[in-house]
Amino acid sequence: MFKLTGKIALVTGAQRGMGKADAIALAEQGATVIVTDTDLKACQAVADEIVSSGGKAAAFAMDVTDKKQIDAVFDAVIKKFKKLDVLVNNAGIFRPKPALELTEKDWQLTMDINLKGYFLCAQRAAKEMAKQKYGRIINIASIACGQVGVGFAGSAHYSATKGGIIGMTETMALEWGPLGITVNAIGPGAIDTPMVGDIKNSPKALKAITSRVPLKRMGRPEEIAAAVVFLASDEASYVTGATLFVDGGYLAC
């Protein structure tokens, strides 16, 4: 089950953390993985790691806020691999700041990377996928997305983008389903990645987070990657417009 042999998958924000774990997991299931991020050297290191383990991968530098860069990378991928089967929209930032202190620049940067970037990549991917009447688009959201009864201080800008991702996912699933494309979201909880380094370095903050989680620990990037592999696979062929929360039970409390 969950084999991806022959599939071409592109992952954004894949130089570290969840994106890197997603890329490795997809490659382990047989996909050729396109590793993208703003740092080409870091992307190449991930691609080399995949290849050294027997997988197939290529690396490209891509800023998801720049449509010209997105188009150039997608053009290169299609030229080399002839198709695109899977897109994992993972690139994102989280720079906590109280709402009263947020600047327009803070707000816009988060919107550009976390939301506009997802849309631009998904739109371009869908145009390619529609040609073959097949595709899997997976958008990484968050439990900090609104409408789940839990707020997160310092994340007004971040939560706005993650809630937007879920709404966008549902609409894309509706519009692109007839084209053979499924579009789903994953809502991670507290995951042990470089993005949450400040939490890990503070015993008080770490306890505050894990005490709320029934499993009493932070999640691992590989546990998100497992959900990505499922949604990318043929076993998820009847799943679209859904948000899968992978949070250790956080939202159940």
C-alpha positions as CSV (number, residue, x, y, z in Angstrom):
1,M,0.0,0.0,0.0
2,F,0.9,3.7,-0.4
3,K,3.4,3.0,-3.2
4,L,4.3,6.0,-5.3
5,T,6.6,4.4,-7.9
6,G,6.7,6.5,-11.1
7,K,5.2,9.6,-9.5
8,I,6.8,13.0,-9.6
9,A,6.4,15.0,-6.4
10,L,7.4,18.5,-5.6
11,V,7.8,19.7,-2.0
12,T,8.1,23.4,-1.1
13,G,10.1,24.5,2.0
14,A,11.9,21.1,1.9
15,Q,15.3,22.0,3.1
16,R,14.6,21.1,6.8
17,G,11.9,20.2,9.3
18,M,8.6,18.8,8.0
19,G,9.3,19.6,4.4
20,K,12.5,17.5,4.5
21,A,10.7,14.6,6.2
22,D,8.0,14.8,3.6
23,A,10.5,14.7,0.8
24,I,12.3,11.7,2.3
25,A,9.1,9.8,3.0
26,L,7.8,10.3,-0.6
27,A,11.1,9.1,-2.0
28,E,11.0,6.0,0.2
29,Q,7.7,5.1,-1.3
30,G,9.2,5.3,-4.8
31,A,8.4,8.9,-5.9
32,T,10.9,11.1,-7.7
33,V,11.0,14.1,-5.4
34,I,11.7,17.7,-6.4
35,V,13.2,19.4,-3.3
36,T,12.6,23.2,-3.3
37,D,13.3,26.1,-1.0
38,T,15.1,29.4,-1.1
39,D,18.5,27.9,-0.4
40,L,19.7,25.8,-3.3
41,K,22.7,24.3,-1.4
42,A,20.4,23.1,1.5
43,C,18.0,21.7,-1.0
44,Q,20.8,19.8,-2.8
45,A,21.9,18.4,0.5
46,V,18.4,16.9,1.0
47,A,18.3,15.6,-2.6
48,D,21.8,14.0,-2.2
49,E,20.6,12.3,1.0
50,I,17.7,10.8,-0.8
51,V,19.8,9.6,-3.7
52,S,22.4,8.1,-1.3
53,S,19.6,6.1,0.2
54,G,18.6,4.7,-3.2
55,G,15.9,7.2,-4.0
56,K,15.4,9.7,-6.8
57,A,15.5,13.5,-6.3
58,A,16.4,16.8,-7.8
59,A,16.8,20.2,-6.2
60,F,15.7,23.7,-7.2
61,A,15.9,27.1,-5.5
62,M,12.4,28.6,-5.4
63,D,10.9,31.5,-3.5
64,V,7.1,30.8,-3.3
65,T,6.3,34.5,-3.2
66,D,7.8,35.1,-6.6
67,K,5.5,33.9,-9.5
68,K,8.3,34.1,-12.0
69,Q,10.5,31.8,-10.0
70,I,7.6,29.4,-9.5
71,D,6.9,29.3,-13.2
72,A,10.6,28.8,-14.0
73,V,10.9,25.9,-11.7
74,F,7.7,24.2,-12.8
75,D,8.8,24.7,-16.4
76,A,12.1,23.0,-15.7
77,V,10.4,20.1,-13.8
78,I,7.9,19.5,-16.6
79,K,10.7,19.7,-19.3
80,K,12.8,17.2,-17.4
81,F,10.2,14.8,-16.0
82,K,7.3,15.4,-18.4
83,K,4.7,15.6,-15.7
84,L,3.9,16.5,-12.0
85,D,1.7,14.1,-9.9
86,V,2.0,15.4,-6.4
87,L,2.5,18.9,-4.8
88,V,3.1,19.4,-1.1
89,N,2.7,23.0,-0.1
90,N,4.8,23.2,3.0
91,A,6.8,26.4,2.9
92,G,5.9,28.7,5.7
93,I,7.1,31.0,8.5
94,F,5.9,31.7,12.0
95,R,7.2,34.8,13.8
96,P,5.1,35.2,16.9
97,K,4.1,38.7,17.8
98,P,1.2,40.2,19.8
99,A,-1.6,41.5,17.5
100,L,-1.2,45.1,18.9
101,E,2.5,45.0,17.8
102,L,2.1,43.5,14.4
103,T,3.3,45.8,11.6
104,E,1.9,45.8,8.1
105,K,5.3,44.4,7.0
106,D,4.9,41.5,9.5
107,W,1.4,40.8,8.2
108,Q,2.2,40.9,4.5
109,L,5.3,38.7,4.7
110,T,3.4,36.0,6.5
111,M,0.5,36.3,4.0
112,D,2.9,36.2,1.0
113,I,4.7,33.1,2.1
114,N,2.0,31.1,3.9
115,L,-1.0,31.9,1.7
116,K,-0.2,33.5,-1.6
117,G,2.7,31.1,-2.1
118,Y,0.4,28.1,-1.6
119,F,-2.1,29.5,-4.1
120,L,0.5,30.2,-6.8
121,C,2.1,26.8,-6.5
122,A,-1.3,25.0,-6.3
123,Q,-2.6,26.9,-9.3
124,R,0.4,26.1,-11.4
125,A,0.5,22.5,-10.3
126,A,-3.2,22.1,-11.1
127,K,-2.7,23.4,-14.6
128,E,-0.1,20.6,-15.2
129,M,-2.1,17.9,-13.4
130,A,-5.3,18.7,-15.4
131,K,-3.4,17.7,-18.6
132,Q,-3.2,14.1,-17.3
133,K,-6.5,14.1,-15.4
134,Y,-4.6,13.2,-12.2
135,G,-3.0,15.0,-9.3
136,R,-2.6,15.2,-5.6
137,I,-2.2,18.6,-3.9
138,I,-1.5,18.6,-0.1
139,N,-1.5,21.9,1.8
140,I,0.1,22.0,5.2
141,A,-2.2,24.1,7.6
142,S,-2.1,23.9,11.4
143,I,-4.2,23.5,14.5
144,A,-3.8,27.3,14.7
145,C,-6.4,27.8,12.0
146,G,-9.5,29.1,13.8
147,Q,-12.9,27.4,14.0
148,V,-11.5,24.7,16.3
149,G,-12.2,26.4,19.6
150,V,-8.6,27.1,20.4
151,G,-6.7,30.4,20.0
152,F,-2.9,30.9,20.0
153,A,-1.5,34.1,21.4
154,G,0.9,35.9,19.1
155,S,-0.4,34.2,16.0
156,A,-3.1,36.5,14.5
157,H,-1.2,36.7,11.2
158,Y,-0.1,33.1,11.2
159,S,-3.6,31.8,12.2
160,A,-5.2,33.9,9.5
161,T,-3.0,32.2,6.8
162,K,-3.6,28.7,8.2
163,G,-7.4,29.2,8.3
164,G,-7.2,30.6,4.8
165,I,-5.3,27.5,3.6
166,I,-8.2,25.3,4.8
167,G,-10.8,27.4,3.2
168,M,-8.8,27.6,0.0
169,T,-8.3,23.8,0.1
170,E,-12.0,23.1,0.2
171,T,-12.7,25.4,-2.8
172,M,-9.9,24.0,-4.8
173,A,-11.2,20.5,-4.1
174,L,-14.6,21.5,-5.4
175,E,-13.3,23.2,-8.6
176,W,-10.5,20.7,-9.4
177,G,-12.2,17.4,-8.5
178,P,-13.7,17.1,-12.0
179,L,-10.2,17.4,-13.4
180,G,-9.0,14.3,-11.5
181,I,-7.2,16.3,-8.8
182,T,-7.6,15.8,-5.1
183,V,-6.8,18.7,-2.7
184,N,-6.4,18.1,1.0
185,A,-4.9,19.8,4.0
186,I,-3.0,18.5,7.0
187,G,-3.2,20.4,10.3
188,P,-0.1,19.6,12.4
189,G,-0.1,20.2,16.1
190,A,3.1,21.0,18.0
191,I,5.8,19.3,15.9
192,D,9.5,19.1,16.8
193,T,11.1,21.2,14.1
194,P,13.5,24.2,14.0
195,M,10.5,26.5,13.7
196,V,9.6,25.8,17.4
197,G,13.1,25.9,18.7
198,D,12.2,28.6,21.3
199,I,9.6,26.3,22.8
200,K,12.0,23.4,23.1
201,N,14.6,25.6,24.7
202,S,12.1,26.7,27.4
203,P,11.1,23.9,29.9
204,K,8.1,26.0,31.0
205,A,6.9,26.6,27.4
206,L,7.5,22.9,26.5
207,K,5.5,21.7,29.5
208,A,2.7,24.1,28.7
209,I,2.4,22.6,25.2
210,T,2.8,18.9,26.1
211,S,0.6,19.0,29.1
212,R,-2.3,19.8,26.7
213,V,-1.5,16.9,24.4
214,P,-3.0,13.5,25.4
215,L,0.1,11.8,24.1
216,K,2.3,14.0,26.3
217,R,4.9,14.8,23.7
218,M,5.5,16.9,20.6
219,G,5.0,15.2,17.3
220,R,7.8,14.2,15.0
221,P,8.1,15.5,11.4
222,E,8.0,11.9,10.2
223,E,4.5,11.6,11.7
224,I,3.3,14.4,9.4
225,A,5.2,12.8,6.5
226,A,3.2,9.6,7.0
227,A,0.0,11.5,6.5
228,V,1.4,13.2,3.4
229,V,2.3,9.8,1.9
230,F,-1.2,8.6,2.5
231,L,-2.9,11.6,0.9
232,A,-0.4,11.4,-2.1
233,S,-1.3,7.7,-2.7
234,D,-4.0,6.0,-4.6
235,E,-5.3,4.7,-1.3
236,A,-6.6,8.2,-0.7
237,S,-8.3,8.4,-4.1
238,Y,-11.7,9.2,-2.6
239,V,-10.4,11.8,-0.1
240,T,-10.6,15.4,-1.1
241,G,-11.5,18.7,0.5
242,A,-10.6,17.3,3.9
243,T,-8.3,18.5,6.7
244,L,-6.5,15.8,8.6
245,F,-5.4,17.0,12.0
246,V,-2.2,15.3,13.2
247,D,-1.9,16.7,16.7
248,G,-1.5,14.0,19.3
249,G,-5.1,14.6,20.4
250,Y,-4.6,18.3,21.1
251,L,-8.0,19.4,19.6
252,A,-9.8,16.6,21.5
253,C,-9.1,18.3,24.8
